[in-house]
Amino acid sequence: MQLTAAGHDLAPLFNIIGRIRTVALALTLMALAYSLVIWIKPELSAGLTERLIASGASAMALAEYINYYHRQLQHFDNMADFKRLLTGKGFRRSQMAVDLETAKVGAAAQR
């Protein structure tokens, strides 16, 4: 499978996205760590509202990271995916994960 759009090879773009993935994970984990720290040391935050918002936002960031780069977490937009979830087959790989793997395999084949 070749990654193209309107006649343009997208493999180089997916290689960049693959490298950015590590940065995104690091930033997400830092946000999660900070949200844990402000619960342990509440004096580092402005109050309960800030701690709740920071915790919610960092949890959402982790869910989005997983949703983009690993597993599709949303199963309510496609009946086939929803049925797959209900039958116990689990979450399917995200499209980004499939595309990144395709780009990685394609780059290795060109060497």
C-alpha positions in Angstrom: 0.0 0.0 0.0 1.4 3.4 -1.0 0.6 6.4 1.1 -0.4 9.1 -1.5 -2.9 11.9 -1.7 -3.5 13.9 -4.9 -0.4 12.4 -6.4 1.9 13.3 -3.5 3.8 10.7 -1.5 2.9 11.1 2.1 5.5 8.7 3.5 7.9 11.5 4.5 5.1 13.2 6.4 4.3 10.1 8.3 7.9 9.6 9.1 7.9 13.1 10.8 4.6 12.3 12.6 6.2 9.1 13.8 9.0 11.1 15.4 6.7 13.6 16.9 4.8 10.8 18.5 7.6 10.4 21.1 7.4 14.1 21.9 3.6 13.9 22.2 3.9 11.0 24.7 6.6 12.8 26.7 4.5 15.9 27.0 1.4 13.9 27.9 3.2 12.0 30.6 4.6 15.3 32.0 1.1 16.7 32.2 -0.1 13.6 34.0 2.8 13.8 36.4 2.1 17.5 37.1 -1.6 16.8 37.7 -0.6 14.1 40.3 1.9 16.4 41.9 -0.6 19.1 42.5 -2.9 16.6 44.3 0.0 15.6 46.5 1.1 19.2 47.1 -2.0 21.3 46.7 -0.1 24.5 47.5 1.4 24.3 44.0 -2.1 24.9 42.5 -4.6 27.8 42.7 -7.2 25.5 44.2 -9.5 22.6 43.7 -10.8 23.8 40.4 -7.3 24.0 38.9 -6.5 20.5 40.1 -9.7 19.1 38.7 -9.2 20.8 35.3 -5.6 19.8 35.1 -6.4 16.2 36.0 -9.3 16.0 33.5 -7.3 17.7 30.7 -4.2 15.4 31.2 -6.5 12.3 31.3 -8.1 13.4 28.0 -4.7 14.1 26.5 -3.6 10.5 27.3 -6.9 9.1 25.9 -6.3 11.2 22.7 -2.7 10.0 22.4 -3.9 6.4 22.6 -6.8 7.1 20.2 -4.5 8.6 17.6 -1.4 6.4 17.8 -2.6 3.0 19.1 -6.2 2.0 19.4 -9.5 3.6 18.2 -11.3 4.4 21.4 -14.4 5.8 19.8 -16.9 3.2 18.7 -20.1 5.2 18.5 -19.5 6.7 15.0 -19.4 3.4 13.1 -21.9 0.5 13.6 -19.4 -2.1 12.5 -16.9 -0.9 15.1 -19.5 -0.7 17.8 -20.6 -4.3 17.1 -17.0 -5.4 17.2 -16.6 -3.8 20.7 -19.9 -5.4 21.9 -18.8 -8.9 20.7 -15.7 -8.7 22.8 -13.2 -8.4 19.9 -11.8 -5.2 21.6 -10.6 -2.0 20.1 -9.2 -1.9 16.6 -6.0 -0.3 15.7 -6.2 3.4 14.9 -5.9 4.5 11.3 -2.8 6.6 12.3 -1.2 3.4 13.7 -1.9 1.6 10.5 -0.6 4.4 8.3 2.6 4.9 10.4 3.3 1.2 10.2 2.8 1.2 6.4 5.1 4.2 6.1 7.7 2.5 8.2 7.5 -0.7 6.2 7.6 1.2 2.9 10.7 3.2 4.1 12.5 0.0 5.1 11.7 -1.6 1.7 13.2 1.4 -0.2 16.5 1.0 1.5 
